[in-house]
Amino acid sequence: MKPALTRCLRLALRGLLYLVILCSALWALAALLLSPLSNNTVAKFAAVAYGLLALLTLSLLFMKRHRRAILAAYVLSFSAVLIAFFSLQPSNGRDWLPDVAVPATATIEGDKVLVRNIRNFSYRSEFDYVPAYYDREFDLSKLDGVDLVSVYWMGPAIAHVFLSFSFTDGQRLAISIETRKEKGEAYSTLKGFFRQYELYYVVADERDVIGLRTNYRKDPPEDVYIYRLKAPLENGRRLFLEYLHQMNALAAQPAFYNSLTTNCTTTIWFNNKVNPEHMPFHWSLLATGYLPGRLYDLGRLDSRGLSFADLQAQVHANDRAHRNGITPAFSTAIRTPSTDTQPSR
């Protein structure tokens, strides 16, 4: 091999090594500062020491002297962070916020399903509420539809998405996949990458989980859209059962939430893989605000013969929720199209 080519190859390999060290250092620092490891004062000092070691490693990478020793020290320190990070274990026994303190469970006997601890809080404001739960039996043979609920609060690209299952006897059950937060803990997308939160299925009455978003959240306010999915009812039944199985599994063995791989929308996608016609993976599963539009393009929403813009206007629930309030007829009221909603031309 020619000397010039050899030098170029060495420089390319060192450049790649430089990039690997830089990326791994940034990840390790984030893990030390954003994960539960950061609750320990020793971990904070370790983050400072690790950062200094990473800077020293990067500065000496192109020098022959001490290069191997400093690389070995860096590899050992990064391995220690990896071991500490992956030793973190999820738990069901923390001091939880009241709205995620009581997980739902289900008993399944053929088509009969008994769901326990369905959340139905009475709200005076977002953080002022009276906790309440009830148990209810559902008949799988009476499932007659699944709704996709899409909630926006920061522009068109980001939405919280969850499902609500409806039955011919008028019953509905909403299941929202969220983070399980401890008292004094707030949600952070960045922290969600670093084992900061447990995964949680909010199993709730629509007056609770939808009414909270339409009528009580003010800072920032949230816009709620409720789309009826178009799919064979058998698919809905399989999906409902998969939700219940996953819910029971988490009650027995907790798991971590991850902002990318196990968030509100990707978990729906994974659960729906029980159905042979499940949606192929698409970038809208990450830019979740665009997921309803993607489903519309695939013909998987009950479009009512409307354009997507007109459908979106018709399924916007906030105004109807404000007019009618949180009453026993809430679920019907928020789905009744306004007479003044006209298709665009």
PyMOL commands that set and color helices and strands:
alter all, ss='L'
color gray80, all
select helices_A, chain A and resi 3-34+36-39+41-60+67-86+98-100+140-142+191-193+206-209+211-216+233-252+264-274+283-285+288-297+308-314+318-324+330-333
alter helices_A, ss='H'
color red, helices_A
select strands_A, chain A and resi 105-109+112-119+122-125+128-130+133-139+143-152+159-167+172-180+198-204+223-228
alter strands_A, ss='S'
color yellow, strands_A
deselect
rebuild
show_as cartoon
